[in-house]
Amino acid sequence: MPALRNISRYGQAVIFCLFFSLSGTAIPALDRPPADHRHALVASLIRGRLVGCRSHPPGAHDSEKIFSLETLEVFYKERNYEPAWTGRNGFADAEALTRAIRESRNDGLTPEYYHLGIIEGLLGRAYNPGEKASSVNPEALADLDLLLSDSFFTLARHLSAGCVNPVTLQPEWSLPPDADLAAVLTNALSEHCIAKTLRKMTPGTPEYAALRKTLARYREMAWKGGQTPVPGGRLLKEGTISPRVPGVRERLIFLGDLDNLHPAAGDLFGRNLEQAVLRFQERHGLKADGIVGPSTIWSLNVPIVEREKQLIVNLERMRWSDRERPGRYLIVNIARFDLDVVEGGNVILSMKVVVGKPYLDTPVFGGRMTYLVLNPVWNIPHSIAKKEILPKVKKDPSYLREENITVLRGWGTDEEEIDPDSINWRSVTAGNLNFRFRQEPGRLNPLGRIKFMFPNKFNVYLHDTPARNLFSENVRTFSHGCIRIEKPLELAEYLLKADPNWTRENIVAAIEAGETQVVRLPHPLYVYIDYVTAWVDKDGSAEFRKDIYGRDAYLYEALTRKPLQ
C-alpha cells in the first residue's frame, strides 16, 4: 500500500471514559476566567479526572468518551495540570476550536463525534449575562478543558493521518500517546492559532484543497436536488431527434458539462450537446464517443449524494498517503486503469494497465522496485493450477506442451522435472495435486517478455502481456491480481537509461535471445499502488471512476460510524 502512516497502532490503545454528570442538572455559566483559587481547584479536578479515567472501568456510567487519554496525560503533566483553554483572552481559543470542529465537515468528517454538542452547551452558557463570576462551577471548567483538549488531539490525528485504519478499514477513535501532538497544542495555545494549526495538519497539497472545494460544490448541488433521471432507450447521438434529448441536456447543464448560453434545440441532439457528452464521458472514464448509451445513462443518473460520498472517501484516502513523495516515483491508480511515472512533479511516461478481477482484486500498497526480469518464467500459483490448469490437462494432456508448460516437483536444489506423459492425469484431483507448473518464456507466457519487481507480501508485480487486445477495453479488470502494463519496453528503457549497457536496442536484443535474465536497476524506484475513484483534474474538473471493487461504500460506512458503538 502507498507508504501509509502507522495508523494500525491506534487500535492498540485502550478506551477510557471521562465522567460527566449528564442527568440534566444545569451547569452554571462560565462568564469569565476563574479567580486564582478556582484556577487551582480546576487544576486539581483535571488531575483527579485523569486518574479516574485510569481506575474506572469504561462504560460504567452514562458518560462522554475520551479518545486520547495518554496524550492528555502528557499534555497536562507538562503544565502541572493547569487548565489550558481559559485565560486572559477568555474562551477565544475554545471558540476557535469549536469553529474548526464544525468546519471538519468540509473535510468529510463528522463534527458531532468530536464532543461538539457538550462543548457548545458549555460555551453557550459561558456568556450568559445573568450569571455572576462567583457562580462558575470549577467541575464544569475541568470537564470543558479536558473535552476541548481531547477534541483537538483526536481531530488533529484524523486530519493528518485519517479517521479510518487503511489496513483494517475500521474507524480509529482510541488513539495512542503522542508527545509531539501535546507540544503542538501547547504552541497553538500560546500563539492563539488553533484553527491555523489544525489546517496545517491536513495534506497541504493542491489536490487535497481542490477536492475539498469540490465537495462543498457537490453538497450545494445535492441541496438543490430536483434532478429528474434521464430515461433509458435507444442510442442518442448527433442528429438524433428524441423527446429524451432535453433530459440529457438538462442533466449536463446541472453537472457543468454544458453551459446554457446556447439556445435550446428542443428534441434535436446537436453538436454542442455532443461536445458536452464527450466532456462528461471523459470525466467519468467512459468510452468517449459522444453517444449516449447505457453506460453514459447510468453515469448521468448517479445521484449527486453518491458523488458526494465518493468525494468524502477519497479525501480520507489522501489523508492516508505520504505527504512528501520522492522526486521520482511510479504510481498506478487501480480504479483509473493507468500508470504514471512522475519525475520532478511532472508525468514523463503514462500508459494503460490491466488490474485484478473483482474477485481477485489488486491490493493497495507500496514497494521499492529494484530489478526487472527479461523473458520471465511464470511459476503458476497453486490456486490457479488447481482451478484452471488441471481441468485443461485432464481434458487434453497435450495442453501442457502446446502452452510450453513444464511439470515440476519440489523447489530449489530439490526441484525435479516430471515427464507429463508419465502421469496418470485421470487420478489427479485438486485435492491430491502434488505437482507444480511453470510456463517457460515465450510468446504464450502471460507475463510477456518483461516483468518489473518490487518485492511485497502480496506477490504482485508489473508485467508485459501477450493479450494486447485488452488495453482497448474501457474497464480493464482481467488479471489474477498483478498489473499488466501497456508499454513494458518504454518503461524498461526509462528505468535502465542510466546504464549505458542497456540501450533500447540492447534490451530488444536480450529479449530476442530468449534467455531469462535478471537486470538490476541503476536507480531503484518507489512504486505506489493506489485506489482513487474521485479527484480534480488540472483544469478544475471533477473526475469520477466506477468503484470496481466496492471499496467506497465500505469506507464511507466506516467514516460515518459513530465512535465506540
RODO-723040 format. One record per residue (C-alpha): residue in three letters; y, z, x. Coordinates in steps of 0.25 Angstrom, whole numbers. Layout:
BEGIN
+--------+-------+-------+-------+
| residu |     v |     w |     u |
+--------+-------+-------+-------+
|    ALA |     Y |     Z |     X |
...
+--------+-------+-------+-------+
This chain:
BEGIN
+--------+-------+-------+-------+
| residu |     v |     w |     u |
+--------+-------+-------+-------+
|    MET |     0 |     0 |     0 |
|    PRO |    14 |    -3 |     5 |
|    ALA |    17 |     9 |    15 |
|    LEU |    19 |    19 |     4 |
|    ARG |    25 |    33 |     6 |
|    ASN |    15 |    44 |     6 |
|    ILE |    16 |    47 |    -9 |
|    SER |     2 |    51 |   -11 |
|    ARG |     5 |    65 |    -4 |
|    TYR |    13 |    68 |   -17 |
|    GLY |     0 |    70 |   -24 |
|    GLN |    -3 |    82 |   -15 |
|    ALA |     8 |    91 |   -19 |
|    VAL |     5 |   102 |   -29 |
|    ILE |    13 |   102 |   -42 |
|    PHE |    21 |   115 |   -45 |
|    CYS |    30 |   120 |   -56 |
|    LEU |    44 |   125 |   -57 |
|    PHE |    44 |   134 |   -69 |
|    PHE |    55 |   133 |   -79 |
|    SER |    56 |   141 |   -92 |
|    LEU |    57 |   129 |  -102 |
|    SER |    56 |   138 |  -114 |
|    GLY |    69 |   133 |  -119 |
|    THR |    78 |   144 |  -115 |
|    ALA |    91 |   139 |  -112 |
|    ILE |    95 |   138 |   -97 |
|    PRO |   109 |   144 |   -94 |
|    ALA |   119 |   134 |   -90 |
|    LEU |   121 |   130 |   -75 |
|    ASP |   136 |   128 |   -75 |
|    ARG |   140 |   131 |   -61 |
|    PRO |   133 |   135 |   -48 |
|    PRO |   127 |   149 |   -48 |
|    ALA |   134 |   161 |   -41 |
|    ASP |   129 |   165 |   -27 |
|    HIS |   119 |   176 |   -33 |
|    ARG |   114 |   166 |   -43 |
|    HIS |   112 |   156 |   -32 |
|    ALA |   103 |   166 |   -24 |
|    LEU |    96 |   169 |   -37 |
|    VAL |    93 |   154 |   -39 |
|    ALA |    88 |   152 |   -25 |
|    SER |    79 |   164 |   -27 |
|    LEU |    74 |   157 |   -40 |
|    ILE |    72 |   144 |   -33 |
|    ARG |    63 |   151 |   -23 |
|    GLY |    55 |   158 |   -33 |
|    ARG |    53 |   146 |   -41 |
|    LEU |    47 |   138 |   -29 |
|    VAL |    38 |   150 |   -26 |
|    GLY |    34 |   150 |   -41 |
|    CYS |    30 |   135 |   -41 |
|    ARG |    21 |   138 |   -29 |
|    SER |    14 |   150 |   -36 |
|    HIS |    13 |   146 |   -51 |
|    PRO |     3 |   136 |   -56 |
|    PRO |     9 |   123 |   -61 |
|    GLY |    10 |   121 |   -75 |
|    ALA |     8 |   135 |   -79 |
|    HIS |    21 |   135 |   -87 |
|    ASP |    30 |   125 |   -95 |
|    SER |    37 |   121 |   -82 |
|    GLU |    44 |   110 |   -75 |
|    LYS |    36 |   104 |   -64 |
|    ILE |    42 |   102 |   -50 |
|    PHE |    36 |    92 |   -40 |
|    SER |    42 |    95 |   -26 |
|    LEU |    39 |   109 |   -24 |
|    GLU |    37 |   109 |    -9 |
|    THR |    49 |   101 |    -7 |
|    LEU |    57 |   110 |   -16 |
|    GLU |    52 |   122 |    -7 |
|    VAL |    56 |   115 |     6 |
|    PHE |    70 |   112 |     0 |
|    TYR |    73 |   126 |    -6 |
|    LYS |    68 |   133 |     6 |
|    GLU |    77 |   126 |    15 |
|    ARG |    89 |   130 |     6 |
|    ASN |    84 |   144 |     5 |
|    TYR |    81 |   141 |   -10 |
|    GLU |    95 |   140 |   -14 |
|    PRO |    98 |   131 |   -26 |
|    ALA |   101 |   116 |   -22 |
|    TRP |   107 |   110 |   -34 |
|    THR |   119 |   120 |   -37 |
|    GLY |   131 |   121 |   -28 |
|    ARG |   146 |   119 |   -27 |
|    ASN |   145 |   105 |   -34 |
|    GLY |   137 |   111 |   -46 |
|    PHE |   126 |   103 |   -51 |
|    ALA |   131 |    89 |   -45 |
|    ASP |   119 |    87 |   -37 |
|    ALA |   110 |    91 |   -48 |
|    GLU |   117 |    81 |   -57 |
|    ALA |   115 |    70 |   -47 |
|    LEU |   100 |    73 |   -46 |
|    THR |    99 |    72 |   -61 |
|    ARG |   106 |    59 |   -62 |
|    ALA |    97 |    54 |   -51 |
|    ILE |    85 |    58 |   -59 |
|    ARG |    90 |    51 |   -71 |
|    GLU |    92 |    38 |   -62 |
|    SER |    78 |    39 |   -57 |
|    ARG |    74 |    31 |   -70 |
|    ASN |    81 |    19 |   -63 |
|    ASP |    70 |    20 |   -52 |
|    GLY |    59 |    20 |   -63 |
|    LEU |    57 |    35 |   -62 |
|    THR |    57 |    45 |   -74 |
|    PRO |    69 |    55 |   -73 |
|    GLU |    63 |    65 |   -83 |
|    TYR |    52 |    68 |   -73 |
|    TYR |    62 |    74 |   -63 |
|    HIS |    65 |    87 |   -71 |
|    LEU |    77 |    79 |   -77 |
|    GLY |    77 |    86 |   -91 |
|    ILE |    77 |   100 |   -85 |
|    ILE |    87 |    97 |   -75 |
|    GLU |    96 |    90 |   -85 |
|    GLY |    95 |   102 |   -94 |
|    LEU |    99 |   112 |   -83 |
|    LEU |   110 |   104 |   -78 |
|    GLY |   115 |   101 |   -92 |
|    ARG |   117 |   115 |   -95 |
|    ALA |   124 |   117 |   -81 |
|    TYR |   137 |   112 |   -86 |
|    ASN |   138 |   120 |  -100 |
|    PRO |   152 |   125 |  -100 |
|    GLY |   148 |   136 |  -110 |
|    GLU |   139 |   143 |   -99 |
|    LYS |   144 |   152 |   -88 |
|    ALA |   140 |   153 |   -74 |
|    SER |   134 |   167 |   -76 |
|    SER |   124 |   161 |   -86 |
|    VAL |   118 |   152 |   -75 |
|    ASN |   103 |   154 |   -74 |
|    PRO |    98 |   155 |   -60 |
|    GLU |    84 |   151 |   -64 |
|    ALA |    89 |   139 |   -71 |
|    LEU |    96 |   135 |   -58 |
|    ALA |    84 |   137 |   -50 |
|    ASP |    76 |   129 |   -59 |
|    LEU |    86 |   118 |   -59 |
|    ASP |    88 |   118 |   -44 |
|    LEU |    73 |   116 |   -42 |
|    LEU |    71 |   106 |   -52 |
|    LEU |    83 |    97 |   -46 |
|    SER |    77 |    98 |   -32 |
|    ASP |    63 |    95 |   -37 |
|    SER |    68 |    83 |   -45 |
|    PHE |    76 |    78 |   -32 |
|    PHE |    63 |    79 |   -24 |
|    THR |    54 |    72 |   -34 |
|    LEU |    64 |    61 |   -37 |
|    ALA |    67 |    58 |   -23 |
|    ARG |    52 |    57 |   -20 |
|    HIS |    49 |    48 |   -31 |
|    LEU |    61 |    39 |   -28 |
|    SER |    57 |    38 |   -13 |
|    ALA |    42 |    37 |   -14 |
|    GLY |    39 |    34 |   -29 |
|    CYS |    34 |    43 |   -40 |
|    VAL |    20 |    38 |   -40 |
|    ASN |    10 |    38 |   -29 |
|    PRO |     7 |    24 |   -25 |
|    VAL |    -7 |    27 |   -21 |
|    THR |   -12 |    34 |   -34 |
|    LEU |    -1 |    29 |   -43 |
|    GLN |     1 |    43 |   -48 |
|    PRO |    15 |    49 |   -50 |
|    GLU |    18 |    59 |   -39 |
|    TRP |    26 |    71 |   -45 |
|    SER |    21 |    82 |   -36 |
|    LEU |    28 |    80 |   -22 |
|    PRO |    25 |    85 |    -8 |
|    PRO |    34 |    93 |     1 |
|    ASP |    46 |    85 |     7 |
|    ALA |    55 |    92 |    16 |
|    ASP |    63 |    79 |    19 |
|    LEU |    66 |    78 |     4 |
|    ALA |    71 |    92 |     3 |
|    ALA |    80 |    89 |    15 |
|    VAL |    85 |    76 |     7 |
|    LEU |    88 |    85 |    -5 |
|    THR |    96 |    95 |     4 |
|    ASN |   104 |    84 |     9 |
|    ALA |   107 |    77 |    -4 |
|    LEU |   112 |    90 |   -10 |
|    SER |   121 |    93 |     2 |
|    GLU |   127 |    79 |     1 |
|    HIS |   126 |    79 |   -14 |
|    CYS |   120 |    65 |   -14 |
|    ILE |   107 |    68 |   -23 |
|    ALA |   108 |    54 |   -30 |
|    LYS |   110 |    46 |   -17 |
|    THR |    99 |    53 |   -10 |
|    LEU |    89 |    50 |   -22 |
|    ARG |    93 |    36 |   -22 |
|    LYS |    90 |    35 |    -7 |
|    MET |    76 |    39 |   -10 |
|    THR |    73 |    26 |   -17 |
|    PRO |    69 |    14 |   -10 |
|    GLY |    82 |     9 |    -4 |
|    THR |    78 |    -6 |    -5 |
|    PRO |    86 |   -17 |   -13 |
|    GLU |    73 |   -20 |   -20 |
|    TYR |    72 |    -6 |   -26 |
|    ALA |    86 |    -6 |   -30 |
|    ALA |    85 |   -19 |   -37 |
|    LEU |    72 |   -15 |   -44 |
|    ARG |    79 |    -2 |   -49 |
|    LYS |    91 |   -10 |   -54 |
|    THR |    81 |   -20 |   -61 |
|    LEU |    74 |    -8 |   -68 |
|    ALA |    87 |    -4 |   -74 |
|    ARG |    90 |   -18 |   -79 |
|    TYR |    76 |   -19 |   -86 |
|    ARG |    78 |    -6 |   -92 |
|    GLU |    90 |   -11 |   -98 |
|    MET |    83 |   -23 |  -103 |
|    ALA |    72 |   -15 |  -109 |
|    TRP |    82 |    -6 |  -116 |
|    LYS |    88 |   -19 |  -123 |
|    GLY |    74 |   -23 |  -128 |
|    GLY |    72 |   -32 |  -140 |
|    GLN |    66 |   -43 |  -132 |
|    THR |    56 |   -52 |  -140 |
|    PRO |    43 |   -56 |  -133 |
|    VAL |    42 |   -71 |  -131 |
|    PRO |    31 |   -76 |  -139 |
|    GLY |    19 |   -84 |  -133 |
|    GLY |    15 |   -98 |  -135 |
|    ARG |    15 |  -112 |  -129 |
|    LEU |    21 |  -114 |  -115 |
|    LEU |    36 |  -115 |  -115 |
|    LYS |    43 |  -124 |  -104 |
|    GLU |    56 |  -132 |  -103 |
|    GLY |    58 |  -141 |  -114 |
|    THR |    49 |  -133 |  -124 |
|    ILE |    55 |  -130 |  -138 |
|    SER |    49 |  -118 |  -144 |
|    PRO |    54 |  -106 |  -152 |
|    ARG |    49 |   -97 |  -141 |
|    VAL |    59 |  -102 |  -131 |
|    PRO |    71 |   -93 |  -136 |
|    GLY |    62 |   -81 |  -134 |
|    VAL |    59 |   -85 |  -119 |
|    ARG |    74 |   -88 |  -117 |
|    GLU |    78 |   -74 |  -123 |
|    ARG |    68 |   -67 |  -114 |
|    LEU |    72 |   -74 |  -102 |
|    ILE |    87 |   -71 |  -105 |
|    PHE |    83 |   -56 |  -107 |
|    LEU |    76 |   -55 |   -94 |
|    GLY |    87 |   -62 |   -86 |
|    ASP |    80 |   -75 |   -82 |
|    LEU |    89 |   -83 |   -91 |
|    ASP |   103 |   -82 |   -94 |
|    ASN |   109 |   -84 |  -108 |
|    LEU |   121 |   -93 |  -103 |
|    HIS |   113 |  -106 |  -107 |
|    PRO |   114 |  -110 |  -121 |
|    ALA |   100 |  -107 |  -128 |
|    ALA |    92 |  -119 |  -130 |
|    GLY |    85 |  -114 |  -143 |
|    ASP |    70 |  -117 |  -142 |
|    LEU |    71 |  -126 |  -130 |
|    PHE |    65 |  -122 |  -117 |
|    GLY |    76 |  -127 |  -108 |
|    ARG |    78 |  -128 |   -93 |
|    ASN |    86 |  -115 |   -92 |
|    LEU |    74 |  -107 |   -99 |
|    GLU |    64 |  -114 |   -89 |
|    GLN |    72 |  -109 |   -77 |
|    ALA |    73 |   -95 |   -83 |
|    VAL |    58 |   -95 |   -86 |
|    LEU |    56 |   -99 |   -71 |
|    ARG |    64 |   -87 |   -66 |
|    PHE |    56 |   -78 |   -75 |
|    GLN |    43 |   -83 |   -71 |
|    GLU |    47 |   -81 |   -56 |
|    ARG |    52 |   -67 |   -58 |
|    HIS |    38 |   -63 |   -65 |
|    GLY |    29 |   -70 |   -55 |
|    LEU |    25 |   -81 |   -65 |
|    LYS |    22 |   -95 |   -63 |
|    ALA |    36 |  -101 |   -62 |
|    ASP |    35 |  -114 |   -71 |
|    GLY |    46 |  -111 |   -81 |
|    ILE |    35 |  -112 |   -92 |
|    VAL |    34 |  -100 |  -102 |
|    GLY |    19 |   -98 |  -103 |
|    PRO |    10 |   -86 |  -106 |
|    SER |    13 |   -79 |   -93 |
|    THR |    28 |   -81 |   -94 |
|    ILE |    28 |   -76 |  -108 |
|    TRP |    20 |   -63 |  -104 |
|    SER |    30 |   -60 |   -94 |
|    LEU |    42 |   -63 |  -103 |
|    ASN |    37 |   -53 |  -113 |
|    VAL |    34 |   -42 |  -103 |
|    PRO |    43 |   -30 |  -110 |
|    ILE |    55 |   -26 |  -101 |
|    VAL |    50 |   -12 |  -102 |
|    GLU |    37 |   -17 |   -94 |
|    ARG |    46 |   -23 |   -83 |
|    GLU |    54 |   -10 |   -83 |
|    LYS |    41 |    -3 |   -79 |
|    GLN |    38 |   -13 |   -69 |
|    LEU |    51 |   -11 |   -62 |
|    ILE |    49 |     4 |   -62 |
|    VAL |    35 |     4 |   -56 |
|    ASN |    40 |    -6 |   -45 |
|    LEU |    51 |     4 |   -42 |
|    GLU |    41 |    14 |   -39 |
|    ARG |    33 |     5 |   -30 |
|    MET |    46 |     2 |   -22 |
|    ARG |    47 |    17 |   -20 |
|    TRP |    33 |    18 |   -14 |
|    SER |    35 |     7 |    -4 |
|    ASP |    40 |     9 |    10 |
|    ARG |    56 |     9 |    11 |
|    GLU |    57 |     3 |    25 |
|    ARG |    47 |    -8 |    27 |
|    PRO |    45 |   -14 |    40 |
|    GLY |    53 |   -26 |    44 |
|    ARG |    41 |   -35 |    43 |
|    TYR |    30 |   -34 |    33 |
|    LEU |    21 |   -41 |    23 |
|    ILE |    21 |   -38 |     8 |
|    VAL |    12 |   -42 |    -3 |
|    ASN |    16 |   -40 |   -17 |
|    ILE |     3 |   -40 |   -25 |
|    ALA |    10 |   -42 |   -39 |
|    ARG |    18 |   -53 |   -34 |
|    PHE |     7 |   -60 |   -26 |
|    ASP |    15 |   -63 |   -14 |
|    LEU |    17 |   -59 |     1 |
|    ASP |    29 |   -58 |     9 |
|    VAL |    31 |   -56 |    24 |
|    VAL |    44 |   -49 |    26 |
|    GLU |    52 |   -48 |    39 |
|    GLY |    66 |   -42 |    41 |
|    GLY |    67 |   -41 |    26 |
|    ASN |    64 |   -56 |    23 |
|    VAL |    52 |   -62 |    18 |
|    ILE |    47 |   -72 |    28 |
|    LEU |    34 |   -76 |    22 |
|    SER |    29 |   -76 |     8 |
|    MET |    16 |   -80 |     1 |
|    LYS |     8 |   -78 |   -11 |
|    VAL |    -4 |   -69 |   -12 |
|    VAL |   -17 |   -67 |   -20 |
|    VAL |   -20 |   -52 |   -23 |
|    GLY |   -31 |   -44 |   -29 |
|    LYS |   -37 |   -46 |   -43 |
|    PRO |   -32 |   -35 |   -53 |
|    TYR |   -45 |   -28 |   -52 |
|    LEU |   -45 |   -30 |   -36 |
|    ASP |   -30 |   -27 |   -35 |
|    THR |   -23 |   -27 |   -21 |
|    PRO |   -18 |   -13 |   -17 |
|    VAL |    -4 |    -9 |   -13 |
|    PHE |    -4 |    -5 |     1 |
|    GLY |     2 |    -8 |    15 |
|    GLY |    -4 |   -11 |    29 |
|    ARG |    -1 |   -16 |    43 |
|    MET |    -6 |   -30 |    45 |
|    THR |   -11 |   -30 |    59 |
|    TYR |   -20 |   -43 |    60 |
|    LEU |   -26 |   -55 |    53 |
|    VAL |   -39 |   -62 |    54 |
|    LEU |   -41 |   -77 |    55 |
|    ASN |   -53 |   -83 |    48 |
|    PRO |   -57 |   -69 |    42 |
|    VAL |   -71 |   -66 |    37 |
|    TRP |   -72 |   -59 |    23 |
|    ASN |   -81 |   -47 |    22 |
|    ILE |   -83 |   -47 |     8 |
|    PRO |   -81 |   -33 |     1 |
|    HIS |   -94 |   -27 |    -5 |
|    SER |   -88 |   -27 |   -19 |
|    ILE |   -85 |   -42 |   -18 |
|    ALA |   -99 |   -45 |   -12 |
|    LYS |  -106 |   -38 |   -24 |
|    LYS |   -97 |   -43 |   -35 |
|    GLU |   -94 |   -57 |   -30 |
|    ILE |  -103 |   -62 |   -18 |
|    LEU |  -116 |   -56 |   -22 |
|    PRO |  -117 |   -63 |   -36 |
|    LYS |  -113 |   -76 |   -30 |
|    VAL |  -124 |   -75 |   -19 |
|    LYS |  -135 |   -71 |   -29 |
|    LYS |  -131 |   -83 |   -37 |
|    ASP |  -130 |   -93 |   -25 |
|    PRO |  -136 |   -88 |   -12 |
|    SER |  -129 |  -100 |    -5 |
|    TYR |  -115 |   -94 |    -9 |
|    LEU |  -114 |   -86 |     4 |
|    ARG |  -116 |   -98 |    13 |
|    GLU |  -107 |  -106 |     5 |
|    GLU |   -96 |   -95 |     5 |
|    ASN |   -98 |   -93 |    20 |
|    ILE |  -102 |   -78 |    17 |
|    THR |  -111 |   -70 |    27 |
|    VAL |  -120 |   -59 |    23 |
|    LEU |  -120 |   -46 |    31 |
|    ARG |  -126 |   -33 |    32 |
|    GLY |  -119 |   -21 |    40 |
|    TRP |  -106 |   -21 |    48 |
|    GLY |  -101 |   -22 |    62 |
|    THR |  -112 |   -22 |    72 |
|    ASP |  -122 |   -19 |    61 |
|    GLU |  -118 |   -32 |    54 |
|    GLU |  -129 |   -41 |    51 |
|    GLU |  -128 |   -55 |    45 |
|    ILE |  -139 |   -58 |    34 |
|    ASP |  -144 |   -71 |    30 |
|    PRO |  -141 |   -73 |    15 |
|    ASP |  -154 |   -81 |    13 |
|    SER |  -162 |   -69 |    17 |
|    ILE |  -156 |   -60 |     6 |
|    ASN |  -163 |   -59 |    -8 |
|    TRP |  -150 |   -60 |   -16 |
|    ARG |  -157 |   -58 |   -29 |
|    SER |  -160 |   -44 |   -25 |
|    VAL |  -146 |   -41 |   -20 |
|    THR |  -136 |   -34 |   -30 |
|    ALA |  -123 |   -28 |   -30 |
|    GLY |  -129 |   -14 |   -28 |
|    ASN |  -138 |   -17 |   -16 |
|    LEU |  -129 |   -27 |    -9 |
|    ASN |  -130 |   -23 |     6 |
|    PHE |  -125 |   -35 |    12 |
|    ARG |  -110 |   -39 |    14 |
|    PHE |  -104 |   -53 |    14 |
|    ARG |   -94 |   -59 |    24 |
|    GLN |   -87 |   -72 |    21 |
|    GLU |   -85 |   -80 |    34 |
|    PRO |   -71 |   -87 |    38 |
|    GLY |   -69 |  -100 |    32 |
|    ARG |   -63 |  -107 |    20 |
|    LEU |   -71 |   -99 |    10 |
|    ASN |   -67 |   -86 |    15 |
|    PRO |   -58 |   -79 |     5 |
|    LEU |   -49 |   -73 |    16 |
|    GLY |   -45 |   -87 |    20 |
|    ARG |   -42 |   -89 |    35 |
|    ILE |   -33 |   -77 |    38 |
|    LYS |   -33 |   -62 |    33 |
|    PHE |   -22 |   -52 |    37 |
|    MET |   -26 |   -38 |    39 |
|    PHE |   -19 |   -25 |    37 |
|    PRO |   -30 |   -14 |    37 |
|    ASN |   -30 |    -6 |    24 |
|    LYS |   -39 |     3 |    15 |
|    PHE |   -39 |    -8 |     5 |
|    ASN |   -45 |   -19 |    14 |
|    VAL |   -34 |   -28 |     8 |
|    TYR |   -28 |   -39 |    17 |
|    LEU |   -21 |   -52 |    16 |
|    HIS |   -29 |   -65 |    18 |
|    ASP |   -29 |   -80 |    16 |
|    THR |   -38 |   -86 |     5 |
|    PRO |   -44 |  -100 |     3 |
|    ALA |   -41 |   -98 |   -12 |
|    ARG |   -27 |  -104 |   -10 |
|    ASN |   -26 |  -109 |   -25 |
|    LEU |   -24 |   -94 |   -29 |
|    PHE |   -10 |   -94 |   -23 |
|    SER |    -6 |  -104 |   -34 |
|    GLU |    -9 |   -93 |   -45 |
|    ASN |     2 |   -85 |   -50 |
|    VAL |    -6 |   -72 |   -52 |
|    ARG |   -14 |   -71 |   -39 |
|    THR |   -24 |   -59 |   -41 |
|    PHE |   -37 |   -65 |   -36 |
|    SER |   -41 |   -57 |   -23 |
|    HIS |   -50 |   -45 |   -21 |
|    GLY |   -38 |   -37 |   -17 |
|    CYS |   -34 |   -43 |    -4 |
|    ILE |   -22 |   -52 |    -3 |
|    ARG |   -23 |   -67 |    -1 |
|    ILE |   -11 |   -74 |     5 |
|    GLU |    -5 |   -88 |     3 |
|    LYS |     0 |   -91 |    17 |
|    PRO |   -10 |   -84 |    27 |
|    LEU |    -7 |   -93 |    39 |
|    GLU |     8 |   -91 |    37 |
|    LEU |     6 |   -76 |    37 |
|    ALA |    -3 |   -76 |    49 |
|    GLU |     7 |   -85 |    57 |
|    TYR |    18 |   -75 |    53 |
|    LEU |    10 |   -63 |    58 |
|    LEU |     6 |   -69 |    71 |
|    LYS |    19 |   -76 |    74 |
|    ALA |    22 |   -66 |    86 |
|    ASP |     9 |   -70 |    93 |
|    PRO |    11 |   -84 |   100 |
|    ASN |    -4 |   -86 |   100 |
|    TRP |    -5 |   -86 |    84 |
|    THR |     4 |   -98 |    80 |
|    ARG |     1 |  -105 |    67 |
|    GLU |    -7 |  -115 |    74 |
|    ASN |   -16 |  -105 |    81 |
|    ILE |   -18 |   -97 |    68 |
|    VAL |   -23 |  -110 |    61 |
|    ALA |   -32 |  -114 |    73 |
|    ALA |   -38 |  -100 |    73 |
|    ILE |   -41 |  -101 |    58 |
|    GLU |   -47 |  -115 |    60 |
|    ALA |   -56 |  -110 |    71 |
|    GLY |   -63 |  -101 |    60 |
|    GLU |   -65 |   -89 |    69 |
|    THR |   -62 |   -75 |    63 |
|    GLN |   -50 |   -69 |    71 |
|    VAL |   -42 |   -57 |    71 |
|    VAL |   -27 |   -58 |    75 |
|    ARG |   -19 |   -46 |    77 |
|    LEU |    -4 |   -47 |    72 |
|    PRO |     6 |   -46 |    83 |
|    HIS |    15 |   -38 |    74 |
|    PRO |     8 |   -31 |    62 |
|    LEU |    14 |   -32 |    49 |
|    TYR |    15 |   -22 |    37 |
|    VAL |     9 |   -26 |    24 |
|    TYR |    13 |   -21 |    11 |
|    ILE |     5 |   -24 |    -2 |
|    ASP |    14 |   -21 |   -14 |
|    TYR |    12 |   -22 |   -29 |
|    VAL |    26 |   -25 |   -35 |
|    THR |    28 |   -30 |   -49 |
|    ALA |    43 |   -30 |   -50 |
|    TRP |    54 |   -32 |   -41 |
|    VAL |    68 |   -38 |   -40 |
|    ASP |    70 |   -51 |   -32 |
|    LYS |    81 |   -54 |   -22 |
|    ASP |    89 |   -61 |   -33 |
|    GLY |    88 |   -49 |   -42 |
|    SER |    78 |   -54 |   -52 |
|    ALA |    67 |   -44 |   -56 |
|    GLU |    53 |   -49 |   -53 |
|    PHE |    40 |   -44 |   -60 |
|    ARG |    26 |   -47 |   -58 |
|    LYS |    14 |   -44 |   -66 |
|    ASP |     7 |   -31 |   -64 |
|    ILE |    -6 |   -37 |   -60 |
|    TYR |   -13 |   -24 |   -56 |
|    GLY |    -8 |   -16 |   -68 |
|    ARG |    -1 |    -6 |   -58 |
|    ASP |    13 |    -6 |   -64 |
|    ALA |     8 |     1 |   -77 |
|    TYR |     1 |    12 |   -70 |
|    LEU |    12 |    14 |   -60 |
|    TYR |    22 |    15 |   -72 |
|    GLU |    14 |    25 |   -79 |
|    ALA |    13 |    34 |   -66 |
|    LEU |    28 |    33 |   -64 |
|    THR |    31 |    37 |   -78 |
|    ARG |    20 |    48 |   -79 |
|    LYS |    26 |    62 |   -82 |
|    PRO |    25 |    71 |   -70 |
|    LEU |    13 |    81 |   -69 |
|    GLN |     7 |    77 |   -82 |
+--------+-------+-------+-------+
